């Protein structure tokens, strides 16, 4: 196919979009509605996954030290734990700092209960806060840290705490949320494809006489198919761009409202952090569905 012929097909494709008026509007509207619903759920799944990731990343291992652990032994433990490949950070928290943080967490209502506890009378032990690279490795790393007691006669580790039981449940829940979200979005994408392609098919059905005449006067299948191919791509592109613009306006407004209300305590992903992924996906899916719907629908009419 020559470049001149290709330009002719592109011109015809553009003309067909405007020539068919309300049928094109119906196809574009179908794409906008379907992709908008899909886009909303993609944004929902992305934000739920971000919240799940944040919950996972906040899981820490508390390594409580025995009261007779000296500075040298503590530093040895820090180095041993820090050298583990799964560990990203080890932070020492003195018992004085621990008591201060405990007072802050309990609030003023617990002031009477904590009265009498000070630097000279502090029941809390020193501890090491351990953060891991991959949150799901927390139970495994905790076991490795507990095993360090066997390598030291002093037995410097009193207790290793990471919320055993609750953490495993948290990881199972977040994994289930991610999987369900992915399956739901994939199913919704397939439903959108069939809905949009059927709308485009109805548009082409209304023009079967035009296709039959072109075939009877000697036009080849490729010559007939290309303008519809371009038309489907344009309808998909227009619909996906309108959808992307609507999602941008709505989601940006939602982010501003949520972040402006500290009482909600939600932190949504800024649109600029995901717009390339989201818009690229919607535009690609819109164009693909437009082309697919046109190509599949016109195939039956090329057999005259």
N, C-alpha and C positions, 0 to 999 in steps of 0.2 A: 504494500500500500504506500503510495507516494505521500509526501508531506502535504501537497495541495489537496489530495483526497481526504486526508486526516483533518485538515482545517475545515473542509466542507462538512464533515461529520460533526465537528465541534459546533459549527454555526447552526446546523440543523438541530443539534441537541439543545442549544440555548433557546432557539426559536420554539421548539416543542414545549419547553417548560412554560413559556409565556402564552403560547398559542392555545394550550389546553386549559388555561385559566383555572376554573374551579376544581378540576380533577387534579391538577398539580398542587393546588392549595390543600386539597384533602390528603394527598400523599405526604406533603410537608408537615401538615398538622399531626398526622398519625405518627410521623417520626419524632416530632417535638414532644408529644405527649408520652410516647413510649420511652424515649431516651431520657426525658426529664424524670420520670418515675425511677428508671434505672440509675440515673445520676444521683438522685436523692438517697437511694439505698447504698450506693457506692460510698458516698460521703458519710453515711451513718456507719457503715462497716469500718471505714478507715478510722473514724473517730473512736469507735468502740475498741478497735485493735490498739490504737494509741493509748487509750486508758488502761487496757489490759497490759500493754508493754510497760507502762509506768508503774502499775501495781507490781508487776514481776520484778522490775528493776529496784524497787524499794525494799525488797527482801534482803535483810542483812543477817550475818552470823555474829552473835554476841559470845565472845570467848571470855568468861569470867575467870579471873586468876585467884589463886589462893592468897591468903593474907600475908604469908611469909615469902612471897615471890619478890626477889630484889630486882633492881634495875637491869643488872647484867642478864639475868635469866629472861626478863621481859623482852629485852632487845634481841636476845637469841630467838625467842619465840616469834617475834615480829619478822625477823629475817627468814626463818623457816617457813612461816605461813606465806609471807610475801613472795617467796621463790616458787610457790606452787603455780603451775601453768594456768590453773583455772581462776586464780585470784587477781583482781585488778587493783585493790587498795586495802591497806591495813592501817587503821587509825587507833592510837592509844587514847583511852578516856580514863582519867584518874578518878578515884572515888569521890574527890571533892567536886569535880566537874559533873560526875554522875548524880550526886546529891542535888546540885544546883538545877540540873535538867529535870530531875524528878520533881522538885518543888514547882518548877514552871509548868510541867505537864499536869500536875495535880490541881494547880490553881489556888487562889486565896481561900477557897472553902476548906481546904485540907491543912491550913496553917496550924490549927490546934493539934492535929494528929502528928505533925512533923516537929512540933515544938520540943526542943531539947536535943534534936539532932544537929550537930555542928561538926567542925573539923576534928575535934577531939572525941566526939561520940558519933562516929559515922559507920553504920552497919554495912554499907555497900562496899563491894570489892572493886579493885581496879579491873578494867576490862579492855579487850581489843575488839574493835568493830571491823568486820571483814566484809568486803564487797567482792562479788565474783563477776566475771565477764559474761557468762551465760547463766541467767537466773535458775534455770532448771538443774544446774549442777550443785545447787546449795546443799541438798542432803548428802551428796557424795563428798563434798569438800568438808562438811561438818564431821563426817566420819574420819576423814584423814587428819583433821585437827585433833580430834579426841585421841587418835592413835599416837600423837606426839607425846602424850604422857608416858607411854611405854619406853620412850627413848631417854627419859630424864629421871634420875633417881628422886629429884625433889617433887615430882608430880605437880608441876606449876599450874595446871589447868584444873579449876574447880568444877566448872560446868560449861558446856557448849549448848547454846540455845538459839534456835532459829524459827521457833514456832512449828515444831514437828507435828505433822498431821494437818494443821491448818494450811501450811505452805503447799503440801502436796495437793490438797483439795483446791487451792487457789490456782495452781498450775493446770489442773484438770479442767477447771471451769473456763479459764482463759483460752485453753486449747480448743475446747468445745465451741466457745463463742466464735473464735476465728474460723473454724471449720464450717459451722452453721452459716456464718456470714458469707463465706466463699461459695457454698453450695446454693444459697438463696440468690446471690447476685448472678451466678452462672445460669440458674434456672430462669431468672427474670430476663436475662440477656437473650436466651433462646426464645422465650415467649415474645419478646419485643421483635426479634428477627422474623418470626412467623406472622405476627400481626402486621408489621410494616410491609413485608413482602406481599401479603395478601391484598393490602390496599393498593400497592403498585400494580399488582396483577389485574385488579379491577380496572385500573386506569388504562392498561394496555388492551384489555378485552374490549373496551369501548372503541378501540381503534383497529379492530381486526380487519375491517373492510379495507382500510388504508394499506395495511400490510399485505392483504391478498392482492390488491391491485398492483402494488409495486412488484410482487412476486410474478404476477402474470405478464407484466411488460418486460420481464427479463432481468430484473435486479437480482444480484447474487445475495446469498444469505448474509455474507459479511457486510455488504453494502447496506442491507436493511437493518442488521443488528447494531452496527456502530452508533448511529444517532440515538437509539434507545439506551445503549450502553452509557453514552455520555449523559443523556437525560437522567437516567437513574442515579449516576454519580453526582450530578448537580443537585438533584432533589435531596439526596442523602447529605450532601455537604451543607446546603442551606439549612436543612432541618437541624443538623447537629450544631451548626454555629449559633442558631437561634437558641437552642437548648443550653449551650455553654454560656451564652450571655445571660440567660434567665437564671441559671444556677449561680453564676458569679454574683449577680445583684442580690439574689435571695440569701445566699450563704454568707456573703460579706456583711449584710445587714444583721443576720443572726449572730455572727461572731462578735460584732460590735455590741449588740445588746447583751450577750452572755458575759463578755469580758467586762462590760461596764457595770455589772451587778455582782459584786463580790460575795453576796449571800448565796448565790447558786453554787459557787465553788467548782465550776466547770472550766476546763481549758481546752477549747476547740482548736483543731489544726488550722493555722492561717491559710487562706485560700492560695496565696502565692507559693506556699510550700508544696501544693499538690496540683496546681492548675495545669502544669505540663502533662502530668500523668492522666488526670481526669479528662481534660479537653482533647488530648491526643487520642485517648481511648474512645471517647464519644464521636469525634470526627471520623476516626478510622472505622468504627462500627457503623456509623451512619452511611458513609460512602460505600462500604462493603455490602451493607444490606440493600442499598439503592441499586447497586450494580447487580447483585445476586437476584433481587426481585425482578428486575427488568430482563435479565438474561434467561432466567428459568421460565418466565411468563411468555416470552416471545418465541421460545423454541418450538412450541406446538404449532404456531401459525406459519412457520417456515416450511412446513411439509404440505405443499399444495400440489 
